[in-house]
Amino acid sequence: MRVSDKGQITIPKTLRELAGIHPNSEVSVQFEGGRLFIEAVDRQESLANRERLERFMVALKKLEGTGDPEIRAEDVMRETRDR
């Protein structure tokens, strides 16, 4: 397989069929131990992940601007390391 300039690859039809990857379906891509793993994502799982991400983004937005600008990231990392 060749990777395009945009980082795209074409998964051969036989492999897509074996993996249950259909046109316009979502896939999960993970990197473990120097290898990429691509697998079909269940529609329900995909919706649950999207909802979880949206809730996280709302919570993150609420925290925006609430931090203490005087505290350096290095100090926070030192204080929370090995807990």
C-alpha positions as CSV (number, residue, x, y, z in Angstrom):
1,M,0.0,0.0,0.0
2,R,1.1,3.5,-0.7
3,V,0.3,6.5,1.5
4,S,-0.9,9.6,-0.3
5,D,0.4,13.1,0.3
6,K,-2.6,13.6,2.5
7,G,-1.7,10.5,4.6
8,Q,-4.5,8.4,3.1
9,I,-4.4,4.8,2.2
10,T,-6.8,2.5,0.3
11,I,-7.7,-0.6,2.2
12,P,-8.2,-3.5,-0.2
13,K,-11.8,-4.7,-0.6
14,T,-11.2,-8.2,0.7
15,L,-9.6,-6.8,3.9
16,R,-12.4,-4.3,4.4
17,E,-15.0,-7.1,4.0
18,L,-13.1,-9.3,6.5
19,A,-12.9,-6.4,9.0
20,G,-16.6,-5.4,8.6
21,I,-15.6,-2.0,7.3
22,H,-18.3,-0.6,4.9
23,P,-18.5,2.6,2.9
24,N,-19.0,5.6,5.1
25,S,-18.6,3.6,8.3
26,E,-16.3,4.8,11.1
27,V,-13.1,3.1,12.0
28,S,-10.9,3.3,15.1
29,V,-7.1,3.7,14.5
30,Q,-4.8,2.9,17.4
31,F,-1.0,2.8,17.7
32,E,0.4,0.1,20.0
33,G,3.9,-1.4,20.1
34,G,5.0,0.3,16.9
35,R,1.9,-1.0,14.9
36,L,-1.3,0.6,13.6
37,F,-4.5,-1.2,14.3
38,I,-7.6,-0.3,12.2
39,E,-11.0,-1.7,13.1
40,A,-14.7,-1.0,12.4
41,V,-16.5,1.0,15.1
42,D,-19.9,0.0,16.1
43,R,-22.5,2.8,15.4
44,Q,-23.7,2.9,19.0
45,E,-20.1,3.0,20.3
46,S,-19.4,5.8,17.8
47,L,-22.4,7.9,19.0
48,A,-21.5,7.2,22.7
49,N,-17.9,8.4,22.0
50,R,-19.1,11.5,20.2
51,E,-21.5,12.4,23.1
52,R,-18.8,11.8,25.7
53,L,-16.5,14.1,23.7
54,E,-19.2,16.8,23.6
55,R,-19.7,16.6,27.4
56,F,-16.0,16.8,27.9
57,M,-15.7,19.9,25.7
58,V,-18.6,21.6,27.6
59,A,-16.8,20.9,30.9
60,L,-13.5,22.1,29.5
61,K,-15.1,25.3,28.2
62,K,-16.5,26.0,31.7
63,L,-13.0,25.7,33.1
64,E,-11.5,28.1,30.6
65,G,-9.9,31.1,32.3
66,T,-10.3,29.7,35.8
67,G,-6.6,28.7,36.2
68,D,-4.0,30.6,38.1
69,P,-1.6,32.1,35.5
70,E,1.1,32.4,38.1
71,I,1.5,28.6,38.4
72,R,3.9,27.1,35.9
73,A,3.1,23.8,34.2
74,E,6.4,22.4,35.4
75,D,5.4,23.1,39.0
76,V,2.0,21.3,38.6
77,M,3.7,18.3,37.0
78,R,6.2,18.1,39.8
79,E,3.5,18.2,42.4
80,T,1.3,15.6,40.8
81,R,4.0,13.2,39.6
82,D,4.0,9.7,41.2
83,R,0.6,10.0,42.9
